[in-house]
Amino acid sequence: MLELVSCKNQDKLQETEDSIVAHSGSGDTNANGQTDFKTSSGNQLSIKDAVKQAEASFAQYLPKILKSHDGVLDIQQSYTGDFTGDGIEDVAIYFSLGPAGGGNAIVGRGLALYKNEGNKVNVIVGYEPEYLFKVDTISDGKIIVEKMEYAETDGRCCPSIRSKHALTISGNKVY
């Protein structure tokens, strides 16, 4: 996969994060403005159902992300694991955006994080760092990503400098 690091406007980054958190998805909106997704029986969601609900919510919000970056969706991948530390597997959706006019640049990449409440999922934060990354593992209240950087002699396909980084999630912030 060819990837170029793109410079992003910090205002767009904050706007995307704020908008993902404010997105209400589909389902019943509760008093906190969050969407309640429930199983037909009201029981605990299966991981498969939690992923489906998170992906449905993300799909509804995706046009706003694309518009804010003047991009198209290149890659979308869902990951599960307990990043909130409550013992329930949550859903992280990784996305990568290419330019709307074509080409192989990356105009945006990030994570949309959905907390699994047991019988519904709620978006808690969007995360778009200024570096290339891939999701490594999610467990024990942490998301471990692998940061990727280019050495001077690397081709665009293959950044050779890789380091692990644990993302900290606090409320609706990721760092």
C-alpha positions as CSV (number, residue, x, y, z in Angstrom):
1,M,0.0,0.0,0.0
2,L,1.4,3.3,-1.0
3,E,1.2,6.0,1.7
4,L,2.3,9.5,1.8
5,V,2.2,11.6,4.9
6,S,-0.1,14.6,4.4
7,C,-0.2,17.8,6.4
8,K,-3.5,18.3,8.0
9,N,-5.1,21.4,9.2
10,Q,-5.4,21.3,13.0
11,D,-8.9,22.9,12.7
12,K,-10.1,20.0,10.5
13,L,-8.7,17.5,13.0
14,Q,-10.5,19.1,15.9
15,E,-13.7,19.5,13.9
16,T,-13.6,15.8,12.9
17,E,-13.0,14.7,16.5
18,D,-15.8,17.0,17.9
19,S,-18.2,15.9,15.2
20,I,-17.6,12.1,15.7
21,V,-18.3,12.5,19.4
22,A,-21.5,14.6,18.7
23,H,-22.8,12.1,16.1
24,S,-25.9,10.3,17.3
25,G,-26.1,7.4,14.8
26,S,-29.3,5.5,14.5
27,G,-31.5,4.2,17.2
28,D,-33.0,5.8,20.2
29,T,-31.3,9.0,21.4
30,N,-31.0,9.1,25.2
31,A,-30.9,12.2,27.5
32,N,-27.1,12.5,27.0
33,G,-27.5,12.7,23.2
34,Q,-26.0,9.3,22.7
35,T,-27.6,6.6,20.6
36,D,-28.9,3.5,22.3
37,F,-28.6,0.3,20.2
38,K,-30.3,-2.7,21.8
39,T,-30.7,-6.3,20.9
40,S,-34.3,-7.4,20.2
41,S,-34.3,-9.2,23.5
42,G,-32.5,-6.4,25.5
43,N,-29.7,-8.8,26.4
44,Q,-26.0,-8.3,26.1
45,L,-24.7,-7.7,22.6
46,S,-22.6,-10.3,20.9
47,I,-19.3,-8.9,19.6
48,K,-20.6,-9.4,16.1
49,D,-23.7,-7.3,16.8
50,A,-21.6,-4.6,18.6
51,V,-19.4,-4.4,15.4
52,K,-22.4,-4.2,13.2
53,Q,-23.9,-1.3,15.2
54,A,-20.6,0.6,15.4
55,E,-20.1,0.2,11.6
56,A,-23.7,1.4,11.0
57,S,-23.1,4.4,13.1
58,F,-19.8,5.1,11.4
59,A,-21.4,4.7,7.9
60,Q,-23.9,7.4,8.8
61,Y,-21.2,9.8,9.9
62,L,-18.7,9.0,7.1
63,P,-20.0,11.5,4.6
64,K,-19.1,14.3,7.0
65,I,-15.5,13.0,7.5
66,L,-15.1,12.6,3.7
67,K,-16.3,16.2,3.1
68,S,-14.0,17.7,5.7
69,H,-11.0,16.1,4.1
70,D,-12.2,16.3,0.4
71,G,-11.5,12.6,0.3
72,V,-12.8,9.1,-0.4
73,L,-12.7,6.1,1.8
74,D,-9.7,3.9,1.0
75,I,-9.6,1.4,3.9
76,Q,-12.0,0.6,6.7
77,Q,-11.2,-2.1,9.3
78,S,-13.0,-2.9,12.5
79,Y,-11.1,-4.1,15.6
80,T,-12.4,-5.3,18.9
81,G,-10.9,-5.4,22.4
82,D,-11.4,-3.9,25.8
83,F,-10.0,-0.4,25.5
84,T,-12.2,1.1,28.2
85,G,-11.1,-1.3,30.9
86,D,-14.6,-2.5,31.9
87,G,-14.1,-6.1,30.8
88,I,-16.4,-5.7,27.8
89,E,-15.0,-5.8,24.2
90,D,-15.3,-2.4,22.6
91,V,-15.1,-1.5,18.8
92,A,-12.4,0.6,17.1
93,I,-12.9,1.4,13.4
94,Y,-9.7,2.3,11.6
95,F,-10.1,4.4,8.4
96,S,-7.8,5.7,5.7
97,L,-8.8,8.3,3.2
98,G,-7.5,9.1,-0.3
99,P,-7.9,12.3,-2.3
100,A,-11.3,12.7,-3.9
101,G,-9.6,13.6,-7.3
102,G,-7.5,10.4,-7.3
103,G,-3.9,9.6,-6.5
104,N,-2.1,7.6,-3.9
105,A,-1.7,10.2,-1.1
106,I,-3.3,9.7,2.3
107,V,-5.4,12.8,3.2
108,G,-6.6,11.4,6.5
109,R,-6.5,8.4,8.7
110,G,-7.8,7.7,12.1
111,L,-9.9,5.7,14.6
112,A,-13.5,6.0,15.6
113,L,-13.9,4.5,19.1
114,Y,-17.1,2.9,20.2
115,K,-17.7,1.9,23.8
116,N,-19.7,-1.3,24.2
117,E,-22.2,-0.7,27.0
118,G,-23.4,-4.3,27.0
119,N,-26.6,-3.8,25.2
120,K,-25.7,-0.8,23.0
121,V,-22.6,1.0,21.6
122,N,-21.8,4.6,22.0
123,V,-19.2,6.6,20.1
124,I,-16.8,8.1,22.5
125,V,-14.1,9.8,20.4
126,G,-12.5,10.2,17.1
127,Y,-8.7,10.1,16.8
128,E,-6.7,11.4,13.8
129,P,-3.0,11.6,14.6
130,E,-0.4,13.3,12.4
131,Y,1.5,10.1,11.9
132,L,1.1,6.8,10.0
133,F,0.0,4.0,12.2
134,K,-1.7,0.6,12.3
135,V,-3.6,-1.0,15.1
136,D,-1.5,-3.7,16.9
137,T,-3.6,-4.9,19.9
138,I,-6.5,-3.8,22.0
139,S,-6.8,-5.2,25.5
140,D,-6.6,-4.4,29.2
141,G,-7.9,-0.9,28.7
142,K,-5.3,0.0,26.1
143,I,-5.0,0.4,22.3
144,I,-1.5,-0.4,21.2
145,V,-0.6,1.1,17.8
146,E,2.5,0.8,15.7
147,K,3.8,4.2,14.5
148,M,5.4,4.0,11.1
149,E,8.0,6.5,9.9
150,Y,10.2,6.7,6.8
151,A,14.0,6.4,6.8
152,E,15.8,8.4,4.2
153,T,16.2,5.5,1.8
154,D,12.6,4.0,2.2
155,G,10.3,3.7,-0.7
156,R,6.8,5.1,-0.3
157,C,5.4,1.6,0.2
158,C,7.6,0.6,3.0
159,P,8.3,2.8,6.1
160,S,11.0,1.0,8.0
161,I,11.0,2.8,11.3
162,R,8.3,1.3,13.6
163,S,7.6,1.9,17.2
164,K,4.8,0.8,19.6
165,H,2.7,3.4,21.3
166,A,-0.1,2.9,23.9
167,L,-3.0,5.2,23.3
168,T,-4.5,6.7,26.5
169,I,-8.3,7.2,26.5
170,S,-9.6,9.6,29.0
171,G,-13.3,10.6,28.7
172,N,-13.6,11.7,25.1
173,K,-9.9,12.4,24.5
174,V,-7.2,10.1,23.1
175,Y,-3.5,10.8,23.3
